[in-house]
Amino acid sequence: MAIRNKYLLNWPEAMAAGADSAGGKGYNLGRLAVFGFNVPEGMVLNSSAYQEFITYNGLASDMERISSSISSENLDQNTSVLKELCTQIASGKLPVKIEQELDSALAASGLAGKSLAVRSSATMEDGARFSFAGIHESFLNVCGREQLHQAIKECYASLWLPKALAYRRRFELKDEEVLPAVVIMEMVQTRAAGVAFTCDPQTGRRDRVVIHASFGLGDALVNGALDPDSYNLDPSPFYSLPRIVDRRVGRKERLSMPEPGGGVSLQEERFSSNIEALTDHEVVQLGKTVLRIFESLGESEQHQDIEWAYDGKEFFMLQARPATAIPRYTFEAMKNRIDIWSNGNYRDAAPMVFSPIQRRIMKHIVDIIQYTSFADIGYQIPEGFQFSRFFQGRLYCDTSAYLWANYDCSGALPAIFTPFWGGHHPDLEIAEACNPSEDQARAWQERGARAFAVISEKALQAESCFAEVGSTADAIMALEWESLPDGDFERVFNEIGQNVEGFSLQYTWFSGVNGMAFIALMQHLYGYFGEGTMTVINGLMAGSSTATTSAEHGYRLLELAEIASRDTDVAAIIRSQDFDPRAWEQSLPEGSAFKDDFRGFIREFGHRAVYELDIINPRWQEDPSYMFDFIKSAMGGPGLAQLQGMQAEKFGRSWQEASGRLPENEMPALKELINRAREGAVVREATKSVLVKALECYRRMALEMGRRLCERGILSDINAVFFCTWVDLLALFGGEWDGKGLEDLVAFRKVSHSANQAIPAPDFIRGEERVFSHELQPFTGEMLRGLGSSAGRAEGRACLIANPAQGGRMQRGEVLVAPSTDPGWTPLFLKAAALIMETGGYLSHGSIVAREYGIPAVINVPGAMHHLKNGLNVQVDGDEGKIYISGAVAGEMAG
């Protein structure tokens, strides 16, 4: 965007110029204005004007001398020197060209003669690292040209106040790095004003929005001169409105008011202590705006500190900046330990940079799942504690807190737990682990029994619950969306949220059915096989009379490939270069067995997708290209019977091995445990499928909203709706926002999304240090180690696939090397000789499906995607959890 003036920037120009020119406050106000938030009319006098002012008044040499001579150690002895410099700056003269440009810009914007707010906006102020809160000066109710010029100079002078210099010295900031711009904007005739935070700045809880409000101007509240009203809101993304969960009516004993002729004064107020500054409706409406700022400036990741004013009709945003001093909210035992954030386990199903529309919903689902796994069995964790957060758009878990909670709740040692959870983070050292007290051991047993009871109960309820959630989702999907009134979107959104939330509260226990059965099987066999137990289990889990949901995709696609191979007309259409998979209903002949069966496949699995937890990705029923690519590649190849024969052979070998070790009278119990483990895997995978079905309703609603916004000229592309957020969309369709700025906001989010996708995702973050798995395991070029999660040995060329959309280049018999896998990867397993995954645990999707299919798998291999190369010959030992490269031990593998 072209800058019209040399020194004065309007709001769009301030955004375009960035913080180096407009300062942090000016840049953020520019972004707010451009993105459609209500910001008072105003402008920014850029940092170049300050440099011009210093040169014009001959102050540069004095500043350089003071800057180089004053340190944090001698600052107290130099306050008089700094005071003199401030006096010189405040008594200086603005250059004529700056005065002229100010006069012209104020007249053009309609601000000439109006009461103004003049606020410092330093170039490193109000950023993600430094807030400078209360360090530099601001002035309210500035009236007339002379007061404006003086206020600007006082803002400049405040850069050299002792507290400002002390702040820079504390954070080792160079004086020349911090230059003042100045925000100039119209004063709002306030009925009420205050501050808001997208987290609780006192406790550090991130599941709250906090609003402080008082009558009059907000400066007295910000400066701590009065006791305001305070509100805590629950911003659950499952509901269209944040909900007030706690309030405290303040004394509001003083009132900051503008004085005639300029300036403000504090007045005693005796009648407002029993009257709230805002109504509940106004608090909730402000809460929605605050959440929009969190999602726009903070990208649902960086919490915000916001100043606002209310004139009785509408809210104005006066400032928004990252909240930089949030207290650490965690378990008492973890307060003196460094945070470790890991993508282990999360990366299995959610490795992607999430779209803006899905971020808060997906994070909340995961946090509910984690929270209930402890709370439902009587273990108390800090109220509202969140195990998850986003780093550059990707979801990470507070693994240090999670490992501690698992130990403290049930006695699960990190070294034992991590192989089931996956990831490459270091194990948490727990000194208490060697000698738990009797009370602790008893509590572990009681919670373990409670968990067993809950899981057993949920196993019986699974089928009916899945049907109920699915039925609700089907009913929502069947709505006549095109004729739905705008005003009904809020109601439907809440219905979808209630369905998703209700299922999320039970998810951990349905998923736990698999874990409980799997652990019971391990315990039963460990006394006979010791360290080789997993190898035997891997073989015993091959094949099943009831396939897991994610494995069933592949079985059905193999069958469809066989059917297509027998129908020359269908085969010719599918293989044709002109075939459009999205038009399969029109292209394939009616009455063909293939078409009938594919319809059945779509009815059953059409709600699924590749990386399906993000609703930006099309569902298979919308775009079945991925399905047809697999069918085409599988036509004429090995069929289902051959796969089942391989599974039976692998199961038979493991069963025979078990029969040779276990007493004959234990074999019936073993068979029962195998069946329970298989059924548990079915429930676990079906749980994910049901959640995806419930989430599909969000996609359907978003697409309808996107269609209408395109019709109305607010968006130019229907898929741009996924770069909106639900708070944006509900404000639009609720008539609270006209959509001005939405296209700019979407464009900004798309750029940010692409930038995040291009950044390599660290495997874990230790404090501020980003750690990648390939740095963790020494690599000689001959062998890599991981977890053997599916038995057997196989050899083939490595095929590195970063995303299943690349699966078309994988040839049958190659070894699939992937960063992680979710059910969308399943069809590729059927072409693979073996599977190597960079992350994953024994109970991950990839492990479950690999065991079901009977292909060898080594998972949680540090740096697999970094160390291995396409075409490299690799030998995968799923029994030992080893990968040999370039035939290093070909003889051993062959044996």
N, C-alpha and C positions, 0 to 999 in steps of 0.2 A: 504494500500500500504506500503510495507516494505521501511524503510529509510536506504539507503546504507551507508551514512557517519554519523558521530556523530554530526557534526556542519553545513555542507553544504547541502542544499536542492535544487534539481532541481525544475522546476515549478510544475510538478505533485506532487512531495513530499511536496512542500510548501502548496499546496491545502490540501493534506491529513493531514499535521501536524496542520493546522489551525492557526489562528491569535495569539494564545498564544505562538507559537513557531516561526512562520514566520513573525509576526507582521502584522498589517492591510494591509499595502501596498504590502508586499510579498504574503500574502494570496490571495488578490484580483488579483494580477498579475498571480499567479498560476491558479486561476479559469479561468481567461481570456485565458491563454494558453491552458489549458485542454479543454475548451469549443470551441476551434477552432479559436480564434481571433489571429491576427498577433501581437505577442509580441517579442521583440528582444531576442536573446539568452542570458540566464542569470541564476542566482541562488540566494539563500538567505543564508546568514550567520545567523544562528538562535539565539534566545535570550539566549540559554544556553552558547553560546560562550562569550557573554558579562559577564555573571556571572563568568565564568571561568577566563576571563581577570581580573575582579575586584579582585578575590581571588589571582590570580597569582601575581598581583602588590601590594597586601596588602592595598587595598583602602577601604575595607568593613567597618572598624570601623569609618573612617572619614566620610563616607557617612551616616552611621547610626546616628552619632552625628549631622551632618548638617541637615539631614532629620527631626530629632526630635526637633531641636532648631529653625528652620526657619519657620515662619508663614507668612501669607499674610500681617500681620500688620508690621512685622519687616524686611521684605524682602529687602527694600531699604537700610537698614543699613548693610546688609550682602552681598552686591554685590562683595566686594573684596574677601570674603571667597569663594564664588561660583567661581569667576575667578581663584583663586588658585587651586580649585578642578579640574576645566576644564583643567588647565595647566598640572596638575599631570596626568590626564587621557590621554591627547594628547601626553604626553612625555613618557607614559608607553610603555611596550613591549608586543606584542602578544605572547601568549604561543607557544612554538615550535610545539606542535601537531596541533594547529590551523593553523600556517604558512604552515606546511607540507600538511595539508588537502586542504588548499587554492591552493597551487602549483599544487597538483594532480588534483583537480577539474577543475582548469582553463585550464590545459593542455588537460584534457579529453574532455572538452566542446569546445575546439578550441578558447578560449578567451585569452589565454596567449599571451602577446605581443600586444594585441589590445587596442584601446582607449575605456575606460569604463565609465559608469555612476555609481556612488556610492551614495545610497540614504538611509536615515534613515527610519526605518519601525518599529515604536514602537508597543508594543503588544495591545494597546488600540487605536491606530491611525487608521484613515480612516475607522472607523466603523459607525454604524447607529446613535450613540449618540455623539461621539467626533471625530472631524476631525484632530485636531492639525495642521491645515493648516499654513505653514510658521513657525512653532515652532521649528522643528528640522532641522538639516543641511543636505544638499545634495551637491554632487560635480560632476561636468561634466568634460569630457575629462581627465580622470585620466589615466596616462601613466606609465607603469612599476610597478614592484613589490613594490618598496619603497613608491611610491605615493599611491598605493592601501592600503598598511598597514596604512599609515598616515591618509588617508581618512576614513578608518574604525574607527580609534581611535577618529577622529574629530566628527564622527557621534555619537560615545559613549559619548563624552564630551558634545555634544549639549543637552543631556538629563538634564544637570545641569546648563544650561544657565539661567539667571534670568527670561527671558520670558517663558521658559519651566516650571520652578518651579511656576511662577505666574499662569500659565494656570492650572496646577494641583491643586493648592490651590483654585483657583476660582471654580473649579468643584468638589472640595472635593475628589480628587483622591489620594490614597495613593501612595507614591513614589515607593514602592515595587510592585505596580500593573502595573507600566508602565516600561517595560524593552525593550531595543532597539535590534531589529534584523537589519540586513543591506542587502539591495538589491544591487546586483552587476550585471550589464548587459551591453551588447555591446552598444556603442554609435551609433545612427543612423546618417548617413551622410545626414543631412536634407537640403531640398530645402525650406521647410516651416514647421512651427510647431505652436502649440497653445493649446487652451483649448476648451472644449465643455460641454454644460449642456443640460440635457433632460427637463429642464424647464427654465424659465427666472429668473436668480438669482437676478436681480435688482427689478423687479416688483412682482415676485411670480407667474406669470401666468404659469399654467401647460399645456397649449395647444401650447407651442412653444418649439422648439429645438434651442439653441443659440450656435453659433460657432464663436470663435475669432481666427484670423490667422495672422501670420506675417512671413516674410522671416527669415532664420537663425534658431538658437536654440530657444526653447520656454521659457527659464528661464527669459529672459528680459520681456516677456509678462506677465508671472506669477507674477513677482515681480513689475509690474506696471511701468516699465522703458520706455515703448513706447506706442504709440497709434495704436492699431491693426485694421485690417479689421474686421467688425462684420456682422454676418448674422443671421436673424431670419427665421426659417423654420416652416411651418405648417406640423405636422406629422400625418395628418388625416389617420386613418387606412383603410379608404375606397379606398385609392390610393396606388399603388405599390411604389411610390417614394415620399419622403417628398418634399414640394414645397417651394422655396425661396419666402418669402412675403415682406422682407425688408432687405436692406443692407446699410452699411456705410463704405466707403473706408477710412481707417485710414492713418495717416501721415507716420507711420512706419519709424520714423526719426532716429532710431538706429537699429543696427544689432548685435546680439550676435553671436560670431564666436569662434571656437576652436583655441587656440594658439599652435604653434609648441612646442612640449615638455611638453604640459599639461596645463590645465586650459582654461578659456574662457575670452574674453574681449568684451566690448561694443564699436562698431565702428559707427561713424556718417555715415548716408546713405542719399544721396541727390536725388536719382533718382527713389525711389520706391513708392513715395506717390501717384502717378497716376496709378500704376500697382497693381492689386489685387494679393495677394499671392496665391490664388487658383482660378481655373476656376469654372464656375457654375456647370459643370459636376462633378468636384472634390468635391465641397461643398455638392452636393446631395449624392454622394457616401459615403462621410464621415458621412452625416446625417443618412444614412441607418445603418452604423456600430454603430453609437451612439445609435440608437433605439434598435439594437440587444443587446447592453450592458444593456440598461434599462430593456429589457425583460429577460435577462439572470441573471445578478447580482442583478438587482432591482426587478425582477419578476413582471414588469409592475406596481409596487407599490412604490418603493423607488427610487426617482430621483437620478441621477448620475452626478458627477463632474469628467470630464475625461481630461487627458493630452494626446496629440497625436503628432506624427511627420510624415512628408511625405518626401520621398527621390526622388520624381519625378516619381516613378513607383507604389509604394504601401504605404498605411498608416500603421503605427505602433502604438499600444496602449502602452503608457508609465505608465499610472496610471488610475485607476477608483476607486472612493469612493462615498459613499452616500453623497448627498448634504444635509448638516445638518442645514444650516442657511437660509432657503428659507423664504422671507418675506410673511406675511399673505396677501393674495389677496382676498378681500371680499367687501361687501357693506360698505360705510362709516359709517352707523349707527351701524354696527356690529363689528367694529374694536376693541372696548373695551369690548366686550362680549366673554364669553367662547364658543368655538365651541362645538356643540352637533351633533354627527353623529349617525343616526338612520337607522335601517334596516326596519322600518315600511314601508309598501307599497311595497318596493323593495322585501321584503321577500315573498310576495305573489307569484311572478313569478320567482324570482331569489334568492332562499335561499342558493344555493349551492356554494361550492368552484369551481370557474370557471376554466376550462381547460386553459392552457397557450395560445392555439391558438385563443381562443374566447375572452380573457379578454379585450384587447384594443378596439375591435370592439363593444362589448356589452356596455362597459362604454361610448363610444362615442355616441351610439344610445340613451342611457338614457339621456346623457347631452344635445343632440340635442332636445329631446322631452321636457326636462325641459326648455331649453333656449327659444325655439320658443313659448312656452305657455305665455311668457311675451313679448318677442320682437315683435311678430306678431301683438300685439294690442297696440304698441306704448310705452311700458314701457321700459325704458333704464336700463339695468343691466350692470355691469362692463364687458367690451369687453372681450370675451373669458372665462368668468367665468365658472367654472365647479362645478356643484352641487354634483358630485359623486366622490368617490374614493374607492380603495380596502383596506380592512384590512384583512390580512392573507387570501387573495384569495376571500373574500366575498365582495359584493357590498354594500356600505353604502351611505346615503345621508346627506349632510350638512343641517340638519333639521333647525337649528337656522337661517341660511341664507334663506332657502326656506320659512319658516313661515313668516319671515320679508318681503320677496319679495311679498308674497301673500297679506299680509296686505297693504304694501305700494302701490302695484299695484291696488288692487281692494277693499280694506277695509275688507277683510276676516279675522276675528279674529281667532287666533290659536285655542281657545277652541271650536269654531264651525267647523273649517276646519278639525281638527285632526280626528274626528270620520269618516270622509269620506276617509281620507288618511290612517288611521291605525297607529299602533305603540304605544310604551309605553314611549316615550321621554316626558320630562316635557314641558308644554306649554310655549311659549316665552312671557315674560311680556313686554307689549308695553305701555309706559306711554302716548303716543300721542293718544291712542285709544279712550280716553274719550272725546276728544275735537278736532276733525279734523277741519282744516280751510275750508273756503268756496272753495278755489281753489283746495284743496285736495279732497273734496267731489265731486266737479265738474269733476275732473280728473277721479275719481272712476267711475262715471256715464258714462263718455265718453268711458272709456276702457271696461266697462261692455257691453255697446251697441256694441262696436266693436267686442268683443268676441261673443256676440249673433249673430252678422251678419256673422262672419267667420264660426261659428258652423253651422248656418242655410245653408250657402253656401256649406260647406263640406258635410252636410247630403244629399244634392242633387247630389253631385259629387261622393259619396262613391262607389256606384256600379261600375261606369265606371273606377274609379281609382283602385279599387280592381282588376278588370278584367285586366287592363293594367299591373299592377305589377305582377299579377299571370301569365299572358301570357309571359312576359319577363322571368320570372323564369322558366316556362315550356320550353321555347326555349333554355335556357342555360342548363337545365337538359337533354334535348334531344340531346345535342352535342355528337359526336362520340369521347368520351373521350379517349378511348384506342389508337386512332390514332392521337390525338392532339399533335403537335410538342411541345417540351419543351419550345421553345421561345414564344408560344402562351399563356402560362399560365398567363403572366403578363397582356395581353390584356383582357382575360376573367375575371381575378381578378378585373380589373377596371370596367368592365361591371356589375359584380355582385355588386360592391361597389356603383356604380351610381344608381342602382335599389334600394338598401337598403337605401342609403342616401336620395334619393328623397322621398321615402315613410316615412322615419323617420321625415323629415321636415314637414310632414302633420299629423303624427300620433296623436299628442296631440289633434287636432281638431276633427278627426274622433272619437277618444275615448271620447272626450267631448260631443258628441251628447247625450250620455247616461246621463252624469252628469247634463247637462242643463235641460233635460226632467224630470229627477228625482227630481231636486230642484224645478222645476215649480210645480210638483205634490205635493211636501211637502208644498210649500207656499199656494197652493190652499186649502189644508186640515187643515193646522195648526190652523186657526181661529176656527175650529169646534172641533178639537180633542186635541189641545195643545200637552202635553208631550206624549200622546198616538198615535200621528200621525204615527210614524214608524210602530207601530203594525198593524194599518189599511193598510198602504202601503204594508207591507210584505205580507198580505193576498191577496191584489188586484193584486200583481205581480205573483201570483201562476198560472202556466200553461200559454200557449199562443198558438195562431193559427200558429204563426211563431216562432219556438223555436230558442233560442240563439245557436250559433255555438257550444259552449262548452257543452251545455245541449243536443244538438242534438246527440252528440256521444253516450250518455247514452240511449236515446230513440231508436236509431238504433241498439245498442247492445242488448237491451231488445227484440226487434223484431227478431233479429237474434237468440237469445236464444229460442224464441217461435218456430221459424221455425225449428231449430235443434231438438227440443223436439218432433216435429211431424214426423221427418225423422229418423227412427230407425237406418239406416245404418250410417248416419252422426253422430248421437248421440253416437253410439258405437265407431266410430273412434276418436271423440273428447275426449271421456272419457278414451280411451285406454292409458295405461302407456307408450306405444311405440310411441304415437303421437308426432311429432315434429312440433310445430306451424310454424316454418320457412319453412317447406316443405309442407304447406297446399295445394298448387297448385297440387302437385303430389299425395297427400294422399286422398283428397276428391274426390268423384265421379263426373265426368263431367256431366253437365246437371242438377245437383241438384239445387233446388231453393236456398238452403243455400249458395252454392258456388257462384252462380250468384250474390246474394245479398251481399256477403262478398267482392266480387270483386268491387262492386259499393262503398261499405264502404271505401275500400282502395283507390280507385280512388279519393274519396272526402276528406278523412281524413288521408291518408297514409303519408302525410308530417309532421304530428304531432308526439309528443313523450312525455314521462314523463320528466319533466324539460327540455323542448324543446328549451329554449333560449341558451342552451349550445350545440354546434354541436357535442360534444363528445358522446352524447346520441343517440343511434340508433333510426331512425324514425320507425313508426309503419309498414310501407310497407317493411322495412328491417327485422324487428323482431316483429311479431304480438302476441308474447306470452302473453303479458298483456291482449290483447283483448280476446284471447281464454280462459285465466284463468277466466275472468269475465263471458263469455258466458257459460262455464262449470258450474260455481257456480250458474248462474241464471236459468239454464234449470230446468223446473218443478216448478219454484217458481212463485210468483206474476208477472203478465205480464203488458204490457203497459196499457191495459184498466183499470186495478185496480189503477195504478198510476194516470191516467187521471181522474178517478173518485174522488180520494182523492184531486187532485188539484182543480177540479170543486167545491167540497164541501167547501174547504178553501176559494176559491174566493167568493163563494155564501155567506158565513157568513160575510165576510168583506164588500161585496157590500150591503148586507142588513143593516149592521151597518151604512155604509155611507148614505144610502137612508133614514135612520131614523134621521140623523142629518142635512143633506144638504137640502136646498130648492129644490123642484122638478125641477125648471127651471135651476139649476146648474148641474143636473145629466148628460145631454149630454156633457157639457164641461169636466166633470170629466171623462167620458168614453173616450173622445178624448185624455186627458192627460195620461190616463192609456195606451192607444195604443201607444202614442208617447214615453212613458217611456219604454214600451216593445220593441218597434222598436229601441230605443236608445241602449238598452242592446244588441240587435242583432248586431248593428253596432259596438259597443265597442268590443264584443267578436270576431267578424269577423275581426276587425282591427288586433288583436293579431294573428289570424290565417294567415292572409296575410303576416305579418312580418315573421312569422315562415316559410312560404313557400319560401319567398325570401332568408332567411338565409340557407335553405336547400341546396342551390346551393354551398355555402361555404363547406358544408360537402361533397358533391359529388366531388368537386375539391380536397379537402384534401385527400379523400380516393384514388383518382387516383394518386396523388403525392406519397402517402404512398406506394401504390402498386409498383410504379416504383423504389422508394428508397429501397424497399425490394429486388426487382429483381437485383439491382445494388450493393447489399451488404452493403448499408449505414445504413439501419435500419433492425432490425431482426423481427419486428412485425408491421403489417400495422397500427394497432391502436396506435402505438407509435407516429404517425404523429400528433395526437392531443396534444402531449407534445412538439411539435415544435411550432414556431410562424410563422405568415405569412412572416415576414421579413426574418426569417431563410430560409423558403421554397423558396421564390422568389429569394433570393441570390443564393441558390443552383441551381435552374433551370435556372437562368439567367447567370450561368457560373462564378459568382463572388466568389464562395466558393466551395471547393471540398467536403465539408461535414465532414472534419476531426474534431473530437471532438463532433459530433452531438450525438452519442450514450451516451457519458458521460453526455452531457447536458440534454438529455432526462431522463437518470437515476436520475440525481440530481432533476429534476423537478417532477418526480414521487414521490420521497421521500418527497419533500416539500409539494406536493399536498396531500399525505396521512397524513402527520403531521398536515396540516391545517384542514383537515376533522375531525381529532380527537380532535381538540380544540373546546370547546363549544363556540358558537357565541353569544357575548353579544347583548342584544336588543338595547342598545345605548352606545355610548362612550362620556363621558363628560370630555373634555380636555384629560387627560391620563387615567381617571377612567373608567373601564369597568363595566357596570351595566346590571344585568339580571332581567327579568321581575318578576321572582318568589320572588325577594327580595322586590318588590314594593307593593304587596297587602298582608295584614295580612290574614292568613288562619287559621280558627278555626277547620277545619275538617268537617264543615257543609255546607258552601256555598261559591261559587265564583261568582264574578260579571264580566260582560263584556258588549258588545253591542248586543242587540237583533236585528238580521239582517234578520231573517225569522220567521214569526209568528207561533204560536202553541206551544204545550207542548208534551213532549214524555219522556219515561223512558226506560232504558235498561242498560246493562253492558257496561262499558267503554272499548273501544278497542283503545289503543294508537298506532298510525301508524306514524313513523318518515319519511317514504318514501313510495310512492304508491307501490313500488316493494314488500313491506311487506303485501299488501292488501289481499293476499290469506288466511291469518289467520283470517280475519274478518268474523264473522258470520252474517247472515241476522238478522236484528232487534237490533244489537248492536249500541251503540253511538260512532260515529267516532270522535276521538280526534286527532287533527293534529296540527303541528306547523304553517302551512300555506298551502294553496292549489293553484295549477294552473290547467288549463284544463285537464291535465293528470290524475288528481284525480277523475274526474267526474264519472266514472263508480262506484267508491266506494260509492258515495252518494246514489246510488239506492239501496244499501243493508242496508243503515244506517237508524235507527229510528230517529236520530238527528245528528247535527254537532256541534262540539266545536272546535274553532280555537284559537291558541295562539295569532295570530296577525290578521290584516285585518280591512277593513273599510266597510261602507255601499255599496260602489261601487266596492269592490274587486270581483275577480272571484268566490270565494267561496260563497259570499253573493248572487250574481246574480243567480248562479245555484241553490243554496238552495231554494231561493224564487221561481224560475221557477219550481223546482220539488215539492215544497210544503212541505219540511221537516223543522222542527224547527231548528234554528241555533243561537248560541251565539258565537260571535267572539270577538277578541281582549281581550282575557282573560289572564291577567298576570300570567305566570307560570303554565298554564294548563297542559303542558307535565311534569311538575315537581311535582305538587300537586296531580294529579290524577294517579290512578294505574289501570293496566289491571284487568278486572273482577269486579271492584268496581261498585256498583249500583248507577247510577246518573239519575237525573231528570232534563231535560233541558226545561227551560221556555224562549222561543224565544220572548215572548211578553214583559217580564220584563227584559230580559238580565241577568237572574240568573241561576245558576247551583246548585242544591241541591244534597247532597251526603248522601248515606246510608239511604235513606228514611227519612231524617230529617224532611221533611214537606210533607210526602206522602199524608196525608189527604187533604191538600190544593191543591196539584197537581191533585189529583183525582177529586176534585170539579171543 
